[in-house]
Amino acid sequence: MAIIANQNSILSLKDVRIQDPFWSDYIRLVREVVVPYQWDALNDRIPGAEPSRAIRNLQIAAGEEEGEFYGMVFQDSDVAKWLEAVGYLLECEQDPELERVADTLIDLIAKAQRDDGYLNTYFMLKEPGNEWTNLSECHELYTAGHLIEGAVAYYQATGKRTILEVACRFADYIDTVFGPEPNKLQGYDGHQEIELALVKLYHATGNERYLRLSRFFLDERGKEPHFYDEEYERRGRTNHWGSDFMIKKRTYSQAHAPIREQESAEGHAVRLVYMCSAMADVAVETEDAGLLEACRKLWNNIVTRRMYITGGIGSMAQEESFTLDYDLPNDTAYAETCASIGLIFFAHRMLKAEPDSKYADVMERALYNTVLGGMSKDGRHFFYVNPLEVWPDACGKNHVYDHVKTVRQGWFGCACCPPNVARLLASLGQYIYTVKERTIYTHLYVGGEADIQIGSQKLHLKQQSELPWEGRVMFEIHPETDMDCTLALRIPDWSETAILLVNDERYSPEMANGYAFIRRTWKPGDRVELVLPMNVLRMKGHPLLRDTVGKVALQRGPLVYCLEEADNGKNLHRLFLPANSQPQTSFEPDTLGGVQVIQIEAERLSTDEWGEELYRRNTDKIYGPALATFIPYYAWANRGEGEMTVWVKERP
């Protein structure tokens, strides 16, 4: 297996320190509120929230408590994602008390692990002896993957090996069970995750055994005769969820064809992007051009036909899935928070494979809109799904909206999204830069400092960013000595022009793949200023998007905006934007923690003189003047329950 020697590498969180007027507050929220809150939730200490019992399951498995397993088959994964977020926080900043709590948890996990390395409280407590008999439904390798990710993050942060050794023992055991050899299972999990986790374990240990196993799971997927059928017959045609759809509907878990032959994004959205993330990882590590081309094919289908303007993916509540090209309904959108996080994972890995601003543009779109929107401003309430239009009066009455929550929830029985948000925001420093040879790529404009190794030299890079409210970014470059290297700055797709200055003089950069390349011999104290005009954009959907025809959405910088009842009253569907109306923007520090608000002259469809009739013929519509106020989509539902819409009808 060929390994690439000179990849486009990411920076360690120890080398990136975020100091940003926008993002630092979110990272502080994760550290001070979200992670402690989720620890309380895992320990069942949140009044009124659905119980987790995840820690208690581990205590029972370790012999410290008596009782029965509680929760979903993948309940252990919530603990692992919490530990992963903790690892990222500790890598950024020491916190002895948080580390003490995590060490106590790690001791419990190690105590619960079986002697052979196996660790899954559902099967250990509820179905002992049935391990590896129902991979299509029961998330066994998915849960293992999250344990591995948490272990790697904690080891990289602290250098402590206990949890890494737990992960390695488990992965080594898995490698004795699965593989191409005749005495092993030629199978894979219904929910992808182990594949990308094994690549992380390979990076942490240098053991190519884990990379080979990851590739095996990817290559095995979708082969005939089909693994799902074989294991279904072996266990006597039983199923876990009361239906055999996970077994029979192969598109649901992207098992309908080998991964290199899949033409479009099908099935469960989170599973798809986790799979694609692993495909990109393995393609880069093994120089597999065919696998990378398969990634491009699926990426293009997602972002050109199956992605919401907010970076949400997965348009159907049933099966949390993709449907078909251009089917993106706004009010029944699923757009799971975890799916957008997975899309960010996929984009980040594609940037590592081939720096192109189209990946970073989508990464930024999903991050600023759906992911941030998935968590309340207080850090204690979360959205699982992220619709682009909400009519609260219909929720609970029209069952097509049963999946839609009009306010964020404290916790979920299936609580995958809250810890996913925490681990992404805690690791945000990894997404800002990548380095390839002597080029530093800047993908996200997030203020802070970074220490970067270029060959045998070190460079200290300081970034000051005014995003998302204004488009001005400043860099200070401090090499140890004069240094020849390139700074590549992404020019976002929302900026029609860009102004670049080096040491206060206009600079005309070479442009390639959406990046402005500044090639020079850098001296200590050199300065770069990037100015990205932030006009309010009237965005329109493709003509084949049925749900956006005749409508516009407003976007400014990376932020998509929405109307909310709190500012505009009820019946938002009656508001129209004249095509020639001009928006005005202002920063309102006392609104939603401080946001840039857009106001624009609008018209409201009147109900005057209509009476009680439901339908009329040949009736002229009457419009009255209105002032429409738009707020960033991520901030909606922080002022109580009310209507919301992203897309607004436009009048000529």
VEXGUBA-737994 format. One line per field, with one value per residue (C-alpha): residue number from 1; x, y, z; residue in one letter. Coordinates in steps of 0.001 Angstrom, whole numbers. Each point is the difference from the previous one (the first is absolute). Layout:
<sites>
num <- NUM,... $
u <- X,... $
v <- Y,... $
w <- Z,... $
residuo <- A,... $
</sites>
This chain:
<sites>
num <- 1,2,3,4,5,6,7,8,9,10,11,12,13,14,15,16,17,18,19,20,21,22,23,24,25,26,27,28,29,30,31,32,33,34,35,36,37,38,39,40,41,42,43,44,45,46,47,48,49,50,51,52,53,54,55,56,57,58,59,60,61,62,63,64,65,66,67,68,69,70,71,72,73,74,75,76,77,78,79,80,81,82,83,84,85,86,87,88,89,90,91,92,93,94,95,96,97,98,99,100,101,102,103,104,105,106,107,108,109,110,111,112,113,114,115,116,117,118,119,120,121,122,123,124,125,126,127,128,129,130,131,132,133,134,135,136,137,138,139,140,141,142,143,144,145,146,147,148,149,150,151,152,153,154,155,156,157,158,159,160,161,162,163,164,165,166,167,168,169,170,171,172,173,174,175,176,177,178,179,180,181,182,183,184,185,186,187,188,189,190,191,192,193,194,195,196,197,198,199,200,201,202,203,204,205,206,207,208,209,210,211,212,213,214,215,216,217,218,219,220,221,222,223,224,225,226,227,228,229,230,231,232,233,234,235,236,237,238,239,240,241,242,243,244,245,246,247,248,249,250,251,252,253,254,255,256,257,258,259,260,261,262,263,264,265,266,267,268,269,270,271,272,273,274,275,276,277,278,279,280,281,282,283,284,285,286,287,288,289,290,291,292,293,294,295,296,297,298,299,300,301,302,303,304,305,306,307,308,309,310,311,312,313,314,315,316,317,318,319,320,321,322,323,324,325,326,327,328,329,330,331,332,333,334,335,336,337,338,339,340,341,342,343,344,345,346,347,348,349,350,351,352,353,354,355,356,357,358,359,360,361,362,363,364,365,366,367,368,369,370,371,372,373,374,375,376,377,378,379,380,381,382,383,384,385,386,387,388,389,390,391,392,393,394,395,396,397,398,399,400,401,402,403,404,405,406,407,408,409,410,411,412,413,414,415,416,417,418,419,420,421,422,423,424,425,426,427,428,429,430,431,432,433,434,435,436,437,438,439,440,441,442,443,444,445,446,447,448,449,450,451,452,453,454,455,456,457,458,459,460,461,462,463,464,465,466,467,468,469,470,471,472,473,474,475,476,477,478,479,480,481,482,483,484,485,486,487,488,489,490,491,492,493,494,495,496,497,498,499,500,501,502,503,504,505,506,507,508,509,510,511,512,513,514,515,516,517,518,519,520,521,522,523,524,525,526,527,528,529,530,531,532,533,534,535,536,537,538,539,540,541,542,543,544,545,546,547,548,549,550,551,552,553,554,555,556,557,558,559,560,561,562,563,564,565,566,567,568,569,570,571,572,573,574,575,576,577,578,579,580,581,582,583,584,585,586,587,588,589,590,591,592,593,594,595,596,597,598,599,600,601,602,603,604,605,606,607,608,609,610,611,612,613,614,615,616,617,618,619,620,621,622,623,624,625,626,627,628,629,630,631,632,633,634,635,636,637,638,639,640,641,642,643,644,645,646,647,648,649,650,651,652 $
u <- 0,1604,-31,209,3098,-872,-3658,-1947,146,-2140,1363,-153,-2373,3037,1344,-3186,-1440,-3347,-439,-3002,-2804,-2612,1329,1759,-3364,-1229,3104,-266,-3654,1030,2614,-1986,-3567,-477,2518,-997,-3680,489,1936,-2994,-2286,2101,-294,-3786,162,-2062,-3534,-2677,2375,-184,2341,3225,1271,3127,2357,-2107,192,3781,-156,-2125,2350,2965,-1662,-400,-3813,-2755,-2788,-980,1133,-1977,-198,800,2368,2478,-350,3723,821,-1323,2659,2718,-944,18,3493,1114,-1211,1843,3165,-193,-638,2986,2214,-887,270,863,-2866,1035,-3540,-1403,2943,-636,-3646,1045,2640,-2638,-2201,2927,702,-3638,153,3178,-1578,-3067,2055,32,3267,-79,-322,-3721,-1949,-3680,-2360,-3093,1306,1908,-3081,-3018,1068,3187,1037,-1647,2941,564,-3272,-1978,2340,-2537,-2194,1847,2846,2655,2893,-1468,187,3529,995,-1122,1933,3103,-487,-422,3063,2209,-1109,663,3369,1115,-1035,1528,2464,-1740,-160,-2684,-2896,2176,904,-3699,-656,2923,-1056,-3511,1242,2410,-2860,-2185,2830,-87,-3736,-196,2088,339,1311,-2344,-258,-1121,-3215,-93,-2344,-427,-2205,-3332,1080,3381,2385,2584,1623,1003,838,2485,1849,335,1317,2490,1185,352,1888,1617,-1427,-988,-2200,-2686,192,-303,-3047,-1635,511,-1367,-3269,-363,797,-2255,-3083,-2660,1603,-2059,-946,-1172,1282,-3322,-1810,2601,-58,-3832,-240,2623,-1938,-3333,-1481,-466,201,656,-2282,-3220,464,2463,339,3599,859,-1939,213,3651,61,-785,3533,1704,377,-1855,3199,3750,1056,1910,-3134,-2395,-1186,-2055,-536,-2538,-1478,753,1841,2327,1101,741,2271,1783,698,1217,2285,1642,226,1859,2301,914,331,2555,1925,256,205,-3152,-1070,-3091,-1245,581,-1985,-2857,134,-232,-2989,-1961,1089,-1229,-3369,-487,933,-1517,-3299,-664,1188,-1997,1242,793,2383,-2607,-284,-2585,-3378,-2295,-894,-720,3349,1726,939,686,-2828,612,1646,-1487,-2429,662,-3249,425,-2699,472,3794,1865,3510,1326,2664,2263,-292,1369,2790,779,-40,2612,2090,-255,870,3004,1377,-491,1976,2761,-142,-207,-230,-2956,-2146,-3202,533,761,-3004,-2328,1838,-515,-3667,-847,1969,-1442,-3584,-1175,2612,-204,-3763,-30,889,-1698,1817,9,1737,-2609,-2589,375,-1696,200,-1649,354,-2927,97,-3625,-2055,-3700,-398,-3798,223,2556,-1720,-3115,1247,2061,2211,1759,347,3801,155,646,-891,2395,3269,-143,1951,1091,-1086,-491,2097,2517,2540,-181,863,3372,713,-392,2278,2786,-75,143,2658,2166,-669,3687,691,-2200,1594,3288,1672,3631,1327,3734,723,-3548,-2254,-3655,-2492,-3465,-1929,402,111,2163,2884,3609,1675,3493,836,2979,1222,2873,2589,-1351,-2844,-2450,-2381,-3200,-2467,-3452,-2560,-3421,-3158,-2144,-2841,-1120,2603,2327,3360,2792,3523,3054,3369,2802,2936,2520,3012,2142,-787,-1991,-1110,-3506,-3501,-3104,-3153,-3155,-3447,-2205,-3497,-2769,-2105,2550,-228,3322,2934,2629,3403,2758,3487,1718,-2662,603,-2482,980,-1143,155,87,-3421,-544,-2915,-1557,3135,2125,3672,2506,3490,2862,2861,-1723,1703,-934,-2882,-1329,-3701,-2769,-3462,-2903,-3200,-3041,-3006,-3109,-2940,-3455,-538,-3438,445,-2217,-362,573,-3079,-517,-313,-3775,-31,1959,-1504,-1174,1822,3228,2210,2302,3634,2715,3484,-157,-3345,-3374,-2805,-3606,-3205,-1259,-3380,1600,939,-2634,-3184,-1928,-815,3428,-1262,-1849,3237,1393,3281,-171,2801,1287,-72,3370,1184,1496,2266,819,1734,-2301,2045,-3058,-1716,762,3378,960,-824,8,-3642,-1315,-3055,-1692,-3188,-2575,-3678,-2539,-2914,-3144,-3042,-2156,-3338,449,-2646,-685,336,2836,244,-977,236,1555,958,2820,2601,474,3425,920,3451,2134,3548,1488,2711,2361,2279,2718,-1557,2232,-1586,-3653,-2126,1991,-2899,-2767,-2239,-1013,-131,3178,849,3189,-1567,-2316,-2219,1228,-2114,1198 $
v <- 0,3255,2796,3645,1565,3676,642,3201,-106,1538,1796,-1394,1777,664,2161,2028,2368,1529,3580,1204,2418,-2364,-3538,331,428,-3274,-1897,1457,-1090,-3541,-72,1659,-1033,-2614,-2615,266,-57,-3086,-1698,619,-1383,-3157,-403,658,3243,2237,523,-581,-1355,-3533,-2251,-1146,-2659,-239,265,-2409,-2538,147,-317,-3141,-1443,730,-1775,3168,12,-2511,429,-242,1816,3118,1983,-382,-2633,2824,1621,-397,2356,3020,-593,-384,3231,1827,-1344,1080,3558,-11,-1124,2907,2492,-1303,126,3696,880,-1849,-621,-2222,-517,-958,-2336,-1585,-668,-1471,-2219,-1377,-801,-1616,-2235,-1074,-716,-2040,-1945,-767,-1320,-3773,-1892,-642,3755,112,2948,685,227,-867,-3400,-629,612,-716,-2417,-1759,-2590,1836,2242,601,-1707,3087,2612,1349,1302,164,2521,-2186,1283,3513,72,-1421,2724,2776,-1592,13,3654,996,-2004,1548,3537,-519,-1633,2781,2593,-1572,-2655,-2437,-3463,-1768,852,-389,-3505,-747,1123,-1973,-3181,412,738,-2935,-2245,1331,-790,-3636,-150,1853,-286,-1692,-3264,-3033,-332,3619,1930,1716,2698,3581,2149,1439,3395,1152,1458,-2679,695,3595,-816,-2686,2525,2248,-2955,-690,3615,-216,-3304,-395,-3531,-680,-2853,2559,1704,-3356,-873,3322,-619,-3521,1273,2552,-2418,-2724,2217,-849,-3180,-2990,-2447,2572,-73,1250,-2990,-2443,1203,257,-3673,-1022,1584,-1499,3072,2009,3785,2584,2901,-1896,268,-1362,3231,626,-3452,92,3669,64,3656,993,-914,495,-3762,-230,11,28,3483,726,-682,2222,2886,2119,786,-2530,-1062,1129,3312,-373,-3461,1244,2875,-2079,-2555,2685,1438,-3382,-473,3298,-954,-3338,1465,2523,-2487,-2623,2232,-1607,2251,-2091,292,3758,275,-1888,2642,2806,-1626,-262,3473,1573,-1713,1220,3643,575,-1854,-1090,2679,2779,3582,-295,-2912,-2453,-3414,-2755,1279,-2763,-861,-3606,-1761,3392,-162,1477,-427,1117,2837,3444,-1297,2487,900,2752,-677,-3771,59,-2386,1443,-1742,1925,-3068,-186,3523,-829,-3058,2179,2208,-3105,-973,3508,201,-3276,1042,3161,-2231,-1956,2984,3589,1546,2785,-1805,-2377,2769,2023,-2863,-641,3644,-20,-3054,1247,3499,-963,-3528,-992,3239,-84,-3445,1454,2756,3078,-1429,-3246,-2171,-557,-1593,-603,-3483,1146,3382,1026,3183,886,-536,522,-926,-158,-2951,-1918,-2636,148,-747,-3140,720,2364,-2464,77,3813,1627,3679,563,-1718,-2978,-645,-3546,-2838,-3708,-237,2642,-148,3684,1863,-1732,238,3790,108,-2060,2008,3418,-1193,-1059,3054,918,-3021,1365,3423,-864,-2778,-92,-1617,161,3743,1299,972,-203,2081,-1557,1784,3533,-470,2238,-1388,-1114,-3006,-1463,-1623,-2153,573,-2337,626,3459,1208,2769,1744,1135,2385,468,2656,-518,2109,-2784,-727,3629,1757,-1292,1313,-2425,906,-2252,535,-2318,-661,-2525,-845,1373,1169,-2810,-904,-1421,664,1203,-1139,1856,-1293,2455,-1074,-553,2693,2725,1373,1821,-3,2588,-1223,2069,-1089,2432,2613,-273,-1454,-3485,-1914,-3677,-3052,-1675,-3762,-2144,2921,954,3132,-1036,2402,-1296,1914,31,792,2158,254,2460,-196,796,-1154,1534,-1649,1962,-2003,2207,-1238,962,-1372,-2692,-894,-3717,-2044,-3724,-2044,28,-3706,687,-19,1466,3153,1091,3603,456,1538,-569,2664,-747,2290,-1395,-3616,526,-942,2130,-678,1733,-724,678,1891,2799,-278,-1356,-3103,-1266,512,-1594,3264,2002,764,1678,2394,-755,3568,447,858,-1622,1906,-1656,937,-1710,-283,-890,-627,-2394,-3709,674,2426,-637,1786,585,584,2176,382,1598,-2712,-432,-1958,-1718,1416,-1927,3161,-283,-3738,-1166,-3655,-1478,-2462,392,2784,558,2958,1746,2540,-437,2948,692,2329,1379,-1829,119,-3505,-745,-2909,-1633,-2628,-3437,-1494,2313,-864,-1490,1676,2322,-2516,-1879,1651,-232,49,-96,276,268,2951,652,2647,2501,1462 $
w <- 0,-1153,2562,-1061,1483,-523,665,453,3799,2711,3039,3503,2362,2186,-2825,-572,2598,-915,1195,-1928,955,-1451,410,3352,1704,-1500,1022,3497,18,-956,2759,2791,-797,-2729,1163,3712,-992,-2138,2791,2249,-2717,-373,3771,-23,1933,-2338,1397,-2620,-2653,-1342,2003,-1598,2440,-2176,2979,2024,-2834,275,3777,-335,-2634,2283,2922,2061,-176,-518,-2506,-3643,-3123,-846,-3220,-3657,-1358,-613,3433,678,-2863,1911,2654,-2633,-1777,3333,670,-3472,637,3324,-1766,-2418,2808,1971,-3065,-329,3690,3192,2400,2942,1313,-3396,-523,3410,-907,-3342,1626,2349,-2995,-1820,2988,-117,-3735,420,2843,-2131,-2933,-430,173,-3752,-681,-773,1387,-662,2964,-2023,-1052,3212,2160,-2182,-2727,1121,-2565,-2893,-790,-3741,-982,-1056,-1429,-2463,2845,3301,-407,1595,-2084,-16,3793,-115,-2427,2318,2867,-2196,-977,3643,994,-2664,877,3704,-582,-2324,2582,3109,-1099,2345,-1523,2028,-2327,-3112,1119,533,-3570,-1417,1803,-1376,-3537,139,1052,-2830,-2406,1129,-772,-3348,-3131,-3381,1474,-207,3790,485,-574,-3382,1237,1147,2197,-1092,1340,-1259,2590,767,-3368,721,3630,-1025,-2155,3062,1992,-2770,198,3784,62,-3427,-136,-3624,1195,814,-3395,-1766,2102,-830,-3695,357,1488,-2809,-2812,1398,50,-2574,-1326,-1091,1403,2487,3574,1427,-1508,1242,3604,-116,-907,2585,2856,-1052,-1748,3185,64,2691,-910,-763,-3739,-2513,-1988,1153,-1304,-3243,-993,-940,-1047,3591,1092,-3373,-376,-3330,-2059,556,1076,-3219,-2049,1930,-2157,2410,3666,1200,3310,3526,-298,2988,-1073,-3508,1030,2652,-2729,-2393,2688,414,-3762,-306,2877,-1516,-3512,1279,2139,-2732,-3097,-1362,-2883,-747,3565,-26,-3225,1691,2762,-2554,-1652,3235,1135,-3217,231,3571,-480,-3446,461,3589,2435,1624,-180,3722,-583,1251,-1668,200,-1106,1302,3589,-904,275,591,-3618,-3374,-2501,-3588,-1863,705,2621,2795,1773,2568,2590,199,-350,2241,-372,3097,1868,-43,-3782,-453,2434,-2108,-3126,1680,722,-3677,-1219,2325,-1277,-3616,766,1273,-3263,-2360,1273,-1827,1383,-1006,2912,2483,-1207,876,3263,953,-1084,2085,2997,270,-730,789,2586,1982,-365,1575,3410,1981,1174,3542,-1050,1712,-2717,-3407,-3325,-1480,-3259,-1670,-2237,-2052,685,3147,712,3673,-156,-2402,2045,2097,-2157,-3487,463,-2991,2436,2866,-281,182,3360,256,2894,842,2339,3207,-927,-2243,442,-3171,1061,-2811,-977,3256,545,-3721,125,3043,-1571,-3234,1666,2456,-2956,-2182,-34,-2222,-2788,-516,-1718,-1906,-1117,-3153,-631,343,-414,2906,-1018,1981,-338,2759,1268,3742,2159,2017,-192,-1576,138,-3316,-988,-3559,-714,2706,835,2183,-740,2400,-1713,1621,-1488,941,-1540,78,-1471,-93,420,-2155,-2683,1222,906,1123,179,1644,-1054,2312,-1335,2131,-2810,-3525,-1585,-3527,99,-1319,1782,-1825,1011,-927,-1877,1091,-2524,1725,-753,-3515,300,2385,878,1112,1553,1044,2354,-906,-3752,-2493,-1072,-3082,909,-2157,223,-104,1189,1854,1967,-277,138,1541,-775,1554,2423,3268,2581,3674,381,-3570,-231,-2320,-159,-1792,-581,-1088,-834,1801,-2127,739,-2625,-1309,-476,-2290,-415,-3129,-2290,749,3744,325,3506,-800,-3318,261,3300,1240,3013,1417,717,1289,273,1152,1749,-1425,1440,929,1018,3499,1561,2888,-2414,-2730,1577,-987,-3482,-1505,-3208,-731,-285,-3460,-941,-2955,-2440,191,3777,1532,3238,2914,2544,3564,2880,3008,3091,2176,-2399,403,1570,-2748,-3651,-3326,-947,-3507,-537,-3349,-1288,-626,-727,1979,-1677,1571,1215,55,-1759,-457,2452,848,-3478,-425,-3787,-2403,-3703,-1756,3222,-88,2676,2311,1475,2813,832,2545,1286,85,2544,-620,2583,-525,-414,2693,2603,-561,2818,2753,902,525,-2399,-3242,-3767,-2067,-3676,-2054,-3450,-699,-3014,-2416,-1966,-3310 $
residuo <- M,A,I,I,A,N,Q,N,S,I,L,S,L,K,D,V,R,I,Q,D,P,F,W,S,D,Y,I,R,L,V,R,E,V,V,V,P,Y,Q,W,D,A,L,N,D,R,I,P,G,A,E,P,S,R,A,I,R,N,L,Q,I,A,A,G,E,E,E,G,E,F,Y,G,M,V,F,Q,D,S,D,V,A,K,W,L,E,A,V,G,Y,L,L,E,C,E,Q,D,P,E,L,E,R,V,A,D,T,L,I,D,L,I,A,K,A,Q,R,D,D,G,Y,L,N,T,Y,F,M,L,K,E,P,G,N,E,W,T,N,L,S,E,C,H,E,L,Y,T,A,G,H,L,I,E,G,A,V,A,Y,Y,Q,A,T,G,K,R,T,I,L,E,V,A,C,R,F,A,D,Y,I,D,T,V,F,G,P,E,P,N,K,L,Q,G,Y,D,G,H,Q,E,I,E,L,A,L,V,K,L,Y,H,A,T,G,N,E,R,Y,L,R,L,S,R,F,F,L,D,E,R,G,K,E,P,H,F,Y,D,E,E,Y,E,R,R,G,R,T,N,H,W,G,S,D,F,M,I,K,K,R,T,Y,S,Q,A,H,A,P,I,R,E,Q,E,S,A,E,G,H,A,V,R,L,V,Y,M,C,S,A,M,A,D,V,A,V,E,T,E,D,A,G,L,L,E,A,C,R,K,L,W,N,N,I,V,T,R,R,M,Y,I,T,G,G,I,G,S,M,A,Q,E,E,S,F,T,L,D,Y,D,L,P,N,D,T,A,Y,A,E,T,C,A,S,I,G,L,I,F,F,A,H,R,M,L,K,A,E,P,D,S,K,Y,A,D,V,M,E,R,A,L,Y,N,T,V,L,G,G,M,S,K,D,G,R,H,F,F,Y,V,N,P,L,E,V,W,P,D,A,C,G,K,N,H,V,Y,D,H,V,K,T,V,R,Q,G,W,F,G,C,A,C,C,P,P,N,V,A,R,L,L,A,S,L,G,Q,Y,I,Y,T,V,K,E,R,T,I,Y,T,H,L,Y,V,G,G,E,A,D,I,Q,I,G,S,Q,K,L,H,L,K,Q,Q,S,E,L,P,W,E,G,R,V,M,F,E,I,H,P,E,T,D,M,D,C,T,L,A,L,R,I,P,D,W,S,E,T,A,I,L,L,V,N,D,E,R,Y,S,P,E,M,A,N,G,Y,A,F,I,R,R,T,W,K,P,G,D,R,V,E,L,V,L,P,M,N,V,L,R,M,K,G,H,P,L,L,R,D,T,V,G,K,V,A,L,Q,R,G,P,L,V,Y,C,L,E,E,A,D,N,G,K,N,L,H,R,L,F,L,P,A,N,S,Q,P,Q,T,S,F,E,P,D,T,L,G,G,V,Q,V,I,Q,I,E,A,E,R,L,S,T,D,E,W,G,E,E,L,Y,R,R,N,T,D,K,I,Y,G,P,A,L,A,T,F,I,P,Y,Y,A,W,A,N,R,G,E,G,E,M,T,V,W,V,K,E,R,P $
</sites>
